[in-house]
Amino acid sequence: MKHLCTNNSESGKPTNNSEAPLIDLDSSDDENMKKGGDDVVLPGGFLDPLPPKYVAQKCKNFWKAGDFEQGYDGNWDTLSGGMDHVRVHPRFLHSNATSHKWVLGAFAELLDNSLDEVCNGATYVNIDMLRNKKDGNKMLLIEDNGGGMDPDKMRQCMSLGYSLKSKVADTIGQYGNGFKTSTMRLGADVIVFSRCSAKDGKRSTQSIGLLSYTFLRSTGKEDIVVPMLDYQKDGREWKKIIRSSHADWNTNADAVFQWSPFSTEASLLKQFDHIKDQGTRIIIYNLWDDDQGQLELDFEADEEDIQIRGVNRDEKNIRMANIYPNCRHYLTYKHSLRSYASILYLRIPPGFRMILRGKDIQHHNIVNDMMIVNEITYRPQPGADKVSQDSNIVAVVTMGFVKDARAHIDVQGYNVYHKNRLIKPFWRLWKVAGSDGRGVIGVLEANFVEPAHDKQGFERTIVLSRLEARLIQMQKNYWRAHCHKIGYSGYPQPVNKNSVEDGGSRETSSKKKKGASTPPNDSSNKYQKLKSTPLTENVADDDLQTTPNLRHTNGSYHIEKSAKECTPKDTSRSAHAANAEAVHDCSPNGKTAQIVIGTQWRVCLSFYSRGYTTCLIKNMI
């Protein structure tokens, strides 16, 4: 369009900048490109009204940060070939991070990345708290001395779904999403510094990337854009890598200076002084607040720890952890990063250190908290999935009473690992209203089940359901065999002739019922003996015994079992069975048989099933 303006000063009218310019509607844009008024050529659309400036309200609460409305510009440009380019709105960064319901799970993702770098020479990961010099607020630091990232890998790290680890053995990462979900769960913004040493004929590089939810919201971006700066070593100097133009490089730099904690290029480059030859330094800032307006992360409660506030923090458990040290991790892992990180990995590579606020995290295996230890080798039933079809896939389940179990603390559950990484901490499967199962803890590495997206649970599959059922049965069997040793009411002890493979014999105990409050006899020698040479068993899904059906008739309890599972061994009545009802033998034709427990309190009858002689009493049922 041709821009025709009147000269207000010459016409004697006062200048009014708010007056709209006169536009020749008869002219066209094509004519304008050929000839211009007053030798001034304006591009098409130059005089179109500017869109209203978008001003985002700052939100410091993670769970509310995704609640903002913004219009769409409708600009869906196509790539070469006419194919549409799928856009990713900045709001996806927030919704993607909501997979971490528990904030310490986000720390675990970043620790995983550092541990995976052991193959590239990493010897430590350091987590600390820094101060933002711009506003004085607290920031999180996670750094390691792994292989670092070159400019291309840095862009893959900032993108969604790119992961080379899924094809690398013994690495934890597999989805290419952990960095984004974890950093955005901890804070609104993150800046990454990474240095990659020279290799394969390539020079050393260092890169800076800014993933800022604050920047994207405040500037009204409708796509996720990540300002990045790259450098390459030339002799002793670091020179800029210009990927497109100097103007674009400066645009990226200006965005980093404005929206990061560092205002100048010199202050940015100074961060590489902490990296030496190779490594990555991650700084997360604008940390989220809780619903009370306080920082979600608590740096003051313990100067050598990072803890979380809210429902995961239980002051009673904290006091109990000081009294019962063997239960400490169970009582504190939900709110303490130091406690959680100490049990996060089943094994730590030799020489690798995890440092939290200047102090090493001591690796801990909860087997060291156990007494009366049993080991059971579990073999998954072959299934349709390729993992469970591998006959070599087994899980060694180590279980026992926590050493403080005689205090009758409500501590129980399995620590289930996958490829060395803790997925389910103290997983409570046997859920009963009473005290059954209390004090029993276990640990196993189950590589035949797949972890969920956030690595805080497993995908619901048939293989997982079978594992759950077997673990419940293991805990029940263990509890009934040993609960009397720590002061709970005893159960009749089964005699298992085939379960012990190493030649050891299971301890037999009296069937006399003990009061729950009666302290157990001193059996520390027995505990030590069992701990040093744990009993071992081999079980499979095919061996899973189902609980018999119970019916109550005229004051008697009837236990129904199929004839294939029940073979009478001893139907003679004991001295206490004078008034007991008759016992129906198992039918040879495979029909359901009944074993009737007498109406007297201690009436007991024995039957033989799968190598077990079991004595059932009414009060047990």
C-alpha positions as CSV (number, residue, x, y, z in Angstrom):
1,M,0.0,0.0,0.0
2,K,1.1,3.6,-0.7
3,H,1.4,5.7,2.5
4,L,0.0,9.2,1.8
5,C,0.3,11.5,4.8
6,T,-0.7,15.2,5.2
7,N,1.6,17.7,6.7
8,N,-0.3,18.9,9.7
9,S,2.2,21.7,10.5
10,E,1.8,23.2,7.0
11,S,-2.0,23.1,7.2
12,G,-1.9,25.0,10.5
13,K,-3.4,22.2,12.5
14,P,-1.6,20.9,15.6
15,T,0.2,17.7,15.3
16,N,-1.8,14.7,16.6
17,N,0.1,11.5,16.6
18,S,-3.0,9.6,17.4
19,E,-4.7,10.5,14.1
20,A,-4.8,7.6,11.6
21,P,-2.7,8.0,8.5
22,L,-4.4,8.3,5.1
23,I,-4.2,5.2,3.0
24,D,-4.8,5.0,-0.8
25,L,-7.2,2.1,-1.0
26,D,-7.0,2.1,-4.8
27,S,-3.3,1.1,-4.8
28,S,-2.1,-2.4,-4.4
29,D,0.8,-4.0,-2.6
30,D,2.3,-5.0,-5.9
31,E,2.3,-1.4,-7.0
32,N,3.8,-0.4,-3.8
33,M,6.7,-2.7,-4.3
34,K,7.3,-1.2,-7.7
35,K,7.0,2.4,-6.8
36,G,7.0,4.1,-3.4
37,G,5.8,7.4,-2.1
38,D,8.6,9.7,-1.2
39,D,11.0,7.0,-2.0
40,V,9.8,5.0,1.0
41,V,8.8,1.3,0.4
42,L,6.9,-0.4,3.2
43,P,6.5,-4.1,3.3
44,G,3.0,-5.6,3.1
45,G,1.2,-5.8,6.3
46,F,3.4,-3.2,7.9
47,L,0.5,-0.9,8.8
48,D,-1.7,-3.8,10.2
49,P,-2.8,-3.2,13.8
50,L,-0.4,-4.7,16.3
51,P,-1.7,-7.6,18.3
52,P,-2.4,-6.7,21.9
53,K,0.6,-7.1,24.2
54,Y,0.4,-10.3,26.2
55,V,1.1,-9.9,29.9
56,A,1.3,-13.1,31.8
57,Q,0.6,-13.2,35.5
58,K,3.5,-14.8,37.4
59,C,2.5,-17.9,39.3
60,K,4.9,-19.6,41.8
61,N,2.8,-22.6,42.6
62,F,3.5,-25.6,40.4
63,W,0.0,-27.1,40.5
64,K,-1.5,-23.8,39.4
65,A,1.2,-22.7,36.9
66,G,-0.7,-24.3,33.9
67,D,-3.8,-22.2,34.5
68,F,-3.4,-19.4,32.0
69,E,-5.4,-18.5,28.9
70,Q,-3.8,-17.4,25.7
71,G,-5.1,-17.0,22.2
72,Y,-3.6,-18.7,19.2
73,D,-2.1,-16.8,16.3
74,G,-3.4,-19.3,13.8
75,N,-0.1,-19.4,12.0
76,W,0.4,-23.0,11.0
77,D,3.1,-22.8,8.4
78,T,4.0,-25.9,6.4
79,L,7.4,-27.4,5.9
80,S,8.9,-28.3,2.6
81,G,6.8,-30.9,0.9
82,G,3.6,-29.5,2.2
83,M,3.6,-31.4,5.4
84,D,2.3,-29.7,8.6
85,H,4.7,-29.1,11.4
86,V,3.2,-30.1,14.7
87,R,3.6,-27.4,17.3
88,V,4.2,-27.8,21.0
89,H,2.7,-25.1,23.2
90,P,4.7,-24.0,26.3
91,R,1.9,-25.1,28.5
92,F,2.9,-28.7,27.6
93,L,6.1,-28.2,29.7
94,H,3.9,-27.9,32.8
95,S,1.4,-30.6,32.0
96,N,4.3,-33.0,31.1
97,A,5.9,-32.3,34.5
98,T,2.8,-33.2,36.4
99,S,3.7,-36.9,36.0
100,H,5.9,-36.3,39.1
101,K,3.4,-36.2,41.9
102,W,6.2,-36.5,44.4
103,V,8.9,-33.9,44.0
104,L,11.8,-36.2,45.2
105,G,11.0,-38.4,42.2
106,A,12.2,-35.4,40.0
107,F,15.5,-35.4,41.8
108,A,15.8,-39.1,41.0
109,E,15.6,-38.5,37.3
110,L,18.5,-36.1,37.4
111,L,20.6,-38.5,39.5
112,D,19.8,-41.2,36.9
113,N,21.3,-39.0,34.2
114,S,24.5,-38.5,36.1
115,L,24.9,-42.2,37.0
116,D,24.4,-43.1,33.4
117,E,27.5,-41.0,32.7
118,V,29.7,-43.4,34.6
119,C,30.4,-45.0,31.2
120,N,31.8,-41.7,30.0
121,G,34.1,-41.2,33.0
122,A,31.8,-39.6,35.6
123,T,33.0,-40.0,39.2
124,Y,30.6,-37.8,41.1
125,V,27.3,-36.0,41.1
126,N,26.9,-32.9,43.3
127,I,23.6,-31.4,44.4
128,D,23.7,-28.0,46.2
129,M,21.9,-24.8,46.8
130,L,23.0,-21.5,45.2
131,R,21.8,-17.9,45.4
132,N,20.5,-15.9,42.4
133,K,22.5,-12.7,42.3
134,K,19.7,-10.9,40.5
135,D,17.0,-11.4,43.1
136,G,18.7,-13.3,46.0
137,N,16.4,-16.3,45.7
138,K,17.5,-19.9,46.2
139,M,18.5,-22.0,43.2
140,L,19.2,-25.7,42.8
141,L,22.5,-27.0,41.4
142,I,23.0,-30.5,39.9
143,E,26.4,-31.1,38.3
144,D,28.6,-34.0,37.3
145,N,31.9,-34.7,35.5
146,G,30.5,-37.0,32.8
147,G,31.1,-36.8,29.1
148,G,29.1,-33.6,28.7
149,M,27.0,-32.7,25.6
150,D,28.1,-31.2,22.3
151,P,25.8,-28.7,20.5
152,D,23.8,-31.4,18.8
153,K,23.3,-33.5,22.0
154,M,22.4,-30.3,23.9
155,R,19.5,-29.8,21.4
156,Q,18.4,-33.4,21.8
157,C,18.4,-32.9,25.6
158,M,16.2,-29.9,25.3
159,S,13.8,-31.6,22.8
160,L,11.1,-34.2,23.6
161,G,11.5,-37.9,23.0
162,Y,15.2,-38.0,21.9
163,S,17.1,-40.7,23.8
164,L,20.1,-42.7,22.7
165,K,20.1,-44.5,26.1
166,S,17.2,-46.8,25.2
167,K,19.6,-48.8,23.1
168,V,22.5,-48.8,25.6
169,A,22.7,-51.6,28.0
170,D,22.7,-51.0,31.8
171,T,21.4,-47.4,31.5
172,I,18.3,-46.1,33.3
173,G,17.1,-43.5,30.9
174,Q,14.9,-44.7,28.0
175,Y,12.2,-42.2,27.1
176,G,14.1,-39.0,26.4
177,N,11.7,-37.0,28.6
178,G,13.2,-37.2,32.1
179,F,15.2,-34.0,32.0
180,K,12.2,-31.9,31.0
181,T,9.8,-33.4,33.4
182,S,12.2,-33.3,36.4
183,T,13.5,-29.7,35.9
184,M,10.1,-28.2,35.3
185,R,8.8,-30.0,38.3
186,L,11.4,-28.5,40.6
187,G,11.4,-25.0,39.2
188,A,10.0,-22.8,36.4
189,D,13.3,-22.3,34.7
190,V,16.6,-24.1,34.1
191,I,19.9,-23.1,32.5
192,V,22.3,-25.8,31.4
193,F,26.1,-25.5,30.9
194,S,27.8,-28.4,29.3
195,R,31.4,-29.0,28.1
196,C,32.4,-31.8,25.8
197,S,36.1,-32.8,25.4
198,A,37.7,-33.2,22.0
199,K,37.2,-36.7,20.5
200,D,36.9,-38.4,17.2
201,G,38.7,-35.7,15.5
202,K,36.3,-33.0,16.8
203,R,37.3,-30.0,18.8
204,S,36.2,-29.4,22.4
205,T,32.8,-27.6,22.6
206,Q,30.8,-25.9,25.3
207,S,27.1,-25.0,25.1
208,I,24.5,-23.1,27.1
209,G,20.8,-23.8,26.9
210,L,17.9,-22.0,28.5
211,L,14.6,-23.7,29.0
212,S,12.5,-21.1,30.7
213,Y,8.8,-21.4,31.4
214,T,8.8,-17.8,32.7
215,F,10.3,-16.5,29.4
216,L,7.8,-18.4,27.3
217,R,4.8,-17.3,29.3
218,S,5.9,-13.7,29.7
219,T,6.6,-13.2,26.0
220,G,3.4,-14.9,24.9
221,K,5.2,-17.6,22.9
222,E,3.0,-20.2,21.4
223,D,5.8,-22.6,20.6
224,I,8.6,-23.9,22.9
225,V,11.7,-22.0,21.9
226,V,15.1,-22.5,23.6
227,P,17.8,-19.9,23.4
228,M,21.2,-21.5,23.0
229,L,24.8,-20.4,22.7
230,D,27.6,-22.6,21.5
231,Y,31.4,-22.2,21.6
232,Q,34.3,-24.1,20.1
233,K,37.8,-24.3,21.4
234,D,40.5,-22.8,19.1
235,G,43.9,-23.1,20.6
236,R,43.4,-21.6,24.1
237,E,40.4,-19.5,23.2
238,W,36.8,-20.3,23.0
239,K,35.2,-18.9,19.8
240,K,31.5,-18.5,19.0
241,I,29.8,-21.1,16.8
242,I,27.6,-19.2,14.4
243,R,24.9,-21.6,13.2
244,S,22.9,-19.1,11.2
245,S,23.9,-15.5,11.6
246,H,25.5,-13.1,14.0
247,A,22.2,-11.4,14.5
248,D,20.6,-14.7,15.5
249,W,23.4,-15.4,17.9
250,N,23.0,-12.0,19.5
251,T,19.2,-12.5,19.8
252,N,19.8,-15.8,21.7
253,A,22.4,-14.1,23.9
254,D,20.0,-11.2,24.8
255,A,17.3,-13.6,25.8
256,V,19.7,-15.5,28.0
257,F,20.9,-12.3,29.6
258,Q,17.4,-11.1,30.4
259,W,15.8,-14.3,31.6
260,S,18.6,-16.2,33.3
261,P,20.4,-15.4,36.5
262,F,23.4,-14.2,34.5
263,S,23.4,-10.7,32.9
264,T,26.6,-10.8,30.9
265,E,28.5,-13.1,28.7
266,A,31.4,-13.0,31.1
267,S,29.3,-14.2,34.0
268,L,27.9,-17.0,31.8
269,L,31.4,-18.2,30.8
270,K,32.6,-18.1,34.4
271,Q,30.3,-21.0,35.1
272,F,32.5,-23.2,33.0
273,D,35.3,-22.7,35.5
274,H,33.5,-25.3,37.7
275,I,33.5,-27.9,34.9
276,K,37.2,-28.5,34.1
277,D,37.6,-30.7,31.0
278,Q,34.1,-32.2,30.6
279,G,30.8,-32.3,32.5
280,T,27.4,-30.7,32.8
281,R,26.2,-28.0,35.2
282,I,22.4,-27.6,35.7
283,I,21.0,-24.6,37.6
284,I,17.2,-24.6,38.3
285,Y,15.7,-21.3,39.5
286,N,12.4,-19.8,40.2
287,L,11.7,-22.8,42.4
288,W,8.1,-23.6,43.1
289,D,6.1,-22.6,46.2
290,D,3.7,-24.8,48.1
291,D,0.1,-23.9,48.7
292,Q,1.1,-22.0,51.9
293,G,3.3,-19.6,49.9
294,Q,6.6,-21.2,51.1
295,L,9.2,-22.9,49.0
296,E,8.2,-26.4,48.4
297,L,11.8,-27.4,49.1
298,D,13.1,-26.9,52.6
299,F,16.8,-25.9,52.8
300,E,16.7,-24.8,56.5
301,A,15.6,-27.9,58.4
302,D,18.9,-29.6,57.8
303,E,21.9,-27.8,56.3
304,E,23.2,-31.1,54.9
305,D,20.0,-32.2,53.3
306,I,17.2,-31.0,51.0
307,Q,13.8,-31.8,52.4
308,I,10.2,-31.2,51.4
309,R,7.3,-29.6,53.2
310,G,3.7,-30.7,53.3
311,V,1.9,-34.0,53.7
312,N,5.0,-36.1,53.1
313,R,6.7,-34.7,56.2
314,D,5.6,-36.4,59.4
315,E,7.2,-35.0,62.6
316,K,6.2,-38.1,64.5
317,N,8.2,-40.3,62.0
318,I,11.2,-38.0,62.3
319,R,11.2,-38.4,66.1
320,M,10.8,-42.2,65.7
321,A,13.7,-42.4,63.3
322,N,16.0,-41.1,66.0
323,I,14.8,-43.8,68.4
324,Y,14.7,-46.7,65.9
325,P,17.7,-46.3,63.6
326,N,17.0,-49.5,61.6
327,C,13.7,-48.1,60.5
328,R,15.1,-44.7,59.7
329,H,14.9,-44.9,55.9
330,Y,11.3,-46.2,56.0
331,L,10.3,-43.3,58.2
332,T,12.2,-40.5,56.4
333,Y,12.6,-41.3,52.7
334,K,9.3,-39.5,51.8
335,H,10.6,-36.1,52.8
336,S,14.4,-36.3,52.9
337,L,16.5,-36.4,49.7
338,R,19.5,-37.7,51.6
339,S,17.5,-40.7,52.9
340,Y,15.8,-41.4,49.6
341,A,19.0,-41.1,47.6
342,S,20.9,-43.5,49.9
343,I,18.5,-46.3,48.9
344,L,17.8,-45.2,45.3
345,Y,20.3,-47.6,43.8
346,L,20.8,-51.2,44.6
347,R,24.5,-50.9,43.7
348,I,26.8,-48.0,43.3
349,P,29.7,-48.1,40.8
350,P,33.1,-48.3,42.5
351,G,34.5,-44.9,43.1
352,F,31.3,-43.0,42.2
353,R,30.2,-40.4,44.8
354,M,26.9,-38.7,45.4
355,I,27.4,-35.4,47.2
356,L,24.5,-33.5,48.8
357,R,25.3,-30.0,50.1
358,G,28.9,-30.7,50.7
359,K,28.5,-34.1,52.3
360,D,28.7,-37.6,50.7
361,I,25.5,-39.6,50.6
362,Q,26.2,-43.0,52.2
363,H,24.8,-45.8,50.1
364,H,22.5,-48.1,52.1
365,N,21.1,-51.6,51.4
366,I,18.1,-52.3,53.6
367,V,19.3,-56.0,53.9
368,N,21.6,-54.6,56.5
369,D,18.5,-53.6,58.6
370,M,17.1,-57.2,58.6
371,M,17.2,-60.1,60.9
372,I,15.9,-63.7,60.5
373,V,16.7,-63.3,56.8
374,N,15.3,-65.6,54.1
375,E,16.1,-65.7,50.4
376,I,13.6,-66.9,47.8
377,T,14.4,-67.3,44.1
378,Y,11.3,-66.3,42.1
379,R,10.9,-67.4,38.5
380,P,8.2,-65.7,36.5
381,Q,5.9,-67.9,34.6
382,P,6.7,-67.8,30.8
383,G,4.2,-65.5,29.1
384,A,3.6,-63.9,25.8
385,D,6.0,-61.0,26.4
386,K,9.5,-61.5,25.3
387,V,10.9,-60.6,28.8
388,S,9.1,-63.3,30.7
389,Q,9.9,-65.9,28.0
390,D,13.6,-65.8,29.0
391,S,14.1,-68.7,31.3
392,N,17.2,-67.0,32.8
393,I,15.1,-64.2,34.2
394,V,14.7,-64.6,38.0
395,A,14.4,-62.4,41.0
396,V,16.1,-63.1,44.3
397,V,13.8,-61.9,47.0
398,T,15.6,-61.2,50.3
399,M,13.2,-60.7,53.2
400,G,13.3,-60.5,57.0
401,F,12.2,-58.7,60.0
402,V,13.5,-55.2,60.5
403,K,15.9,-55.3,63.5
404,D,13.6,-52.9,65.4
405,A,10.5,-55.1,64.8
406,R,10.3,-56.2,68.4
407,A,9.1,-52.7,69.2
408,H,6.1,-53.5,67.0
409,I,6.5,-50.5,64.7
410,D,4.3,-50.4,61.7
411,V,7.1,-50.9,59.1
412,Q,6.7,-53.2,56.2
413,G,7.0,-53.4,52.4
414,Y,9.3,-54.4,49.5
415,N,11.9,-52.2,47.9
416,V,11.6,-53.2,44.3
417,Y,14.4,-52.2,41.9
418,H,14.5,-52.3,38.1
419,K,17.9,-52.3,36.5
420,N,19.5,-51.1,39.7
421,R,17.0,-48.2,40.2
422,L,14.5,-48.1,43.0
423,I,11.0,-48.0,41.5
424,K,8.7,-48.9,44.5
425,P,10.1,-48.0,47.9
426,F,8.7,-50.0,50.7
427,W,5.8,-51.3,48.6
428,R,3.1,-52.5,50.9
429,L,1.1,-55.3,49.2
430,W,-0.4,-57.2,52.1
431,K,-2.9,-54.8,53.4
432,V,-4.7,-56.0,56.5
433,A,-6.5,-54.1,59.4
434,G,-4.5,-55.9,62.1
435,S,-0.9,-56.3,62.9
436,D,-0.3,-59.2,60.4
437,G,2.8,-58.6,58.3
438,R,4.2,-55.8,60.5
439,G,7.9,-55.5,60.6
440,V,8.6,-57.6,57.5
441,I,10.6,-55.9,54.8
442,G,12.1,-57.2,51.6
443,V,14.2,-56.3,48.6
444,L,14.4,-57.6,45.0
445,E,15.4,-56.5,41.5
446,A,12.7,-57.2,39.0
447,N,14.0,-56.6,35.5
448,F,11.2,-58.5,33.9
449,V,8.5,-55.8,34.6
450,E,8.6,-52.4,32.9
451,P,8.6,-49.2,34.9
452,A,6.0,-46.5,34.3
453,H,6.8,-43.2,32.7
454,D,7.8,-41.4,36.0
455,K,9.7,-44.4,37.3
456,Q,7.7,-44.4,40.5
457,G,5.6,-47.5,39.6
458,F,5.3,-50.3,37.1
459,E,3.1,-50.8,34.1
460,R,0.0,-52.8,34.9
461,T,0.6,-56.2,33.2
462,I,-0.2,-59.8,33.9
463,V,3.5,-60.4,34.8
464,L,3.2,-57.7,37.5
465,S,0.0,-59.1,38.8
466,R,1.6,-62.5,39.2
467,L,4.6,-60.9,41.0
468,E,2.3,-59.1,43.4
469,A,0.4,-62.3,44.3
470,R,3.7,-64.2,44.9
471,L,5.1,-61.4,47.1
472,I,2.0,-61.3,49.2
473,Q,2.1,-65.1,49.6
474,M,5.8,-64.9,50.5
475,Q,5.1,-62.3,53.2
476,K,2.2,-64.3,54.6
477,N,4.3,-67.5,54.8
478,Y,7.2,-65.7,56.4
479,W,5.0,-63.9,58.9
480,R,3.3,-67.1,60.0
481,A,6.6,-68.9,60.4
482,H,8.4,-66.3,62.4
483,C,6.0,-63.7,63.9
484,H,6.1,-65.5,67.3
485,K,9.9,-64.7,67.5
486,I,9.3,-61.0,67.9
487,G,6.3,-61.2,70.3
488,Y,3.2,-61.6,68.2
489,S,0.7,-64.4,68.5
490,G,2.2,-67.6,67.0
491,Y,0.8,-69.6,64.1
492,P,1.1,-73.4,63.7
493,Q,4.3,-74.0,61.9
494,P,4.3,-76.0,58.6
495,V,7.0,-78.5,58.0
496,N,8.4,-77.9,54.6
497,K,10.5,-80.8,53.5
498,N,11.4,-79.6,50.0
499,S,11.9,-75.8,50.2
500,V,15.4,-75.7,51.6
501,E,18.0,-76.3,49.0
502,D,21.3,-75.5,50.8
503,G,21.0,-78.3,53.4
504,G,20.0,-76.0,56.2
505,S,17.0,-76.8,58.4
506,R,14.2,-74.5,59.3
507,E,13.9,-73.8,63.0
508,T,10.9,-75.5,64.6
509,S,9.0,-73.7,67.4
510,S,6.3,-74.4,69.9
511,K,2.8,-74.0,68.7
512,K,1.8,-72.6,72.0
513,K,0.1,-69.2,71.6
514,K,2.1,-66.3,73.0
515,G,0.7,-63.0,74.1
516,A,1.5,-60.1,71.8
517,S,2.9,-58.1,74.7
518,T,5.2,-60.9,76.0
519,P,8.8,-60.1,75.2
520,P,10.5,-62.8,73.1
521,N,13.3,-64.9,74.4
522,D,16.8,-63.9,73.7
523,S,17.6,-65.4,70.3
524,S,20.2,-63.1,69.0
525,N,22.4,-66.0,68.2
526,K,19.7,-67.5,66.1
527,Y,19.2,-64.2,64.3
528,Q,22.9,-63.9,63.5
529,K,23.0,-67.5,62.3
530,L,20.1,-67.0,60.0
531,K,21.4,-63.7,58.7
532,S,24.8,-65.2,57.7
533,T,23.3,-68.2,56.1
534,P,19.9,-67.3,54.9
535,L,17.4,-69.9,54.0
536,T,16.9,-70.2,50.3
537,E,13.8,-71.4,48.4
538,N,12.8,-71.6,44.7
539,V,9.3,-70.7,43.8
540,A,7.4,-70.1,40.5
541,D,4.0,-68.8,39.6
542,D,2.8,-72.3,39.1
543,D,3.4,-73.0,42.8
544,L,1.2,-70.2,43.9
545,Q,-1.3,-71.6,46.5
546,T,-4.7,-69.9,46.6
547,T,-6.4,-69.3,49.9
548,P,-9.0,-72.0,50.6
549,N,-12.7,-70.9,50.8
550,L,-14.1,-70.6,54.3
551,R,-17.7,-71.3,55.3
552,H,-19.3,-70.9,58.7
553,T,-22.0,-73.4,59.6
554,N,-23.5,-74.1,63.0
555,G,-20.4,-72.7,64.8
556,S,-17.9,-74.7,62.7
557,Y,-15.5,-73.5,60.1
558,H,-15.4,-75.5,56.8
559,I,-12.3,-75.3,54.6
560,E,-12.9,-76.3,51.0
561,K,-10.0,-77.5,48.9
562,S,-10.0,-79.6,45.7
563,A,-9.0,-83.2,46.0
564,K,-5.9,-82.5,43.9
565,E,-4.6,-80.2,46.5
566,C,-5.7,-82.0,49.7
567,T,-4.5,-85.5,50.7
568,P,-5.4,-86.5,54.3
569,K,-2.3,-87.5,56.2
570,D,-3.6,-87.8,59.8
571,T,-7.3,-87.7,60.6
572,S,-6.9,-89.0,64.1
573,R,-8.3,-86.7,66.8
574,S,-6.2,-85.1,69.4
575,A,-7.1,-85.0,73.1
576,H,-8.8,-81.7,72.5
577,A,-10.9,-83.0,69.6
578,A,-13.5,-84.9,71.6
579,N,-16.4,-82.8,70.4
580,A,-15.1,-82.1,66.9
581,E,-17.1,-82.9,63.9
582,A,-16.2,-85.6,61.5
583,V,-13.5,-85.1,58.9
584,H,-14.5,-85.8,55.3
585,D,-11.7,-87.4,53.4
586,C,-10.6,-85.9,50.1
587,S,-12.6,-87.5,47.3
588,P,-10.6,-89.6,44.8
589,N,-12.7,-88.4,41.9
590,G,-11.5,-84.8,42.1
591,K,-14.6,-83.3,43.7
592,T,-14.4,-80.7,46.4
593,A,-13.5,-82.1,49.8
594,Q,-14.2,-80.5,53.2
595,I,-12.1,-80.4,56.3
596,V,-14.2,-79.3,59.2
597,I,-12.7,-77.6,62.2
598,G,-14.4,-78.4,65.5
599,T,-16.3,-76.0,67.6
600,Q,-13.9,-76.1,70.5
601,W,-11.4,-73.3,70.9
602,R,-8.3,-75.4,70.5
603,V,-9.6,-78.2,68.5
604,C,-7.0,-78.9,65.8
605,L,-6.9,-81.4,62.9
606,S,-4.0,-82.0,60.6
607,F,-4.0,-82.5,56.8
608,Y,-1.3,-82.9,54.3
609,S,-1.0,-80.7,51.2
610,R,1.9,-80.1,48.8
611,G,4.5,-81.4,51.3
612,Y,3.1,-79.4,54.2
613,T,1.5,-80.7,57.4
614,T,-0.7,-77.9,58.5
615,C,-2.7,-77.7,61.7
616,L,-5.6,-75.3,61.5
617,I,-7.2,-73.9,64.6
618,K,-10.5,-72.0,64.9
619,N,-9.0,-68.8,66.5
620,M,-6.5,-68.6,63.6
621,I,-9.2,-68.5,61.1
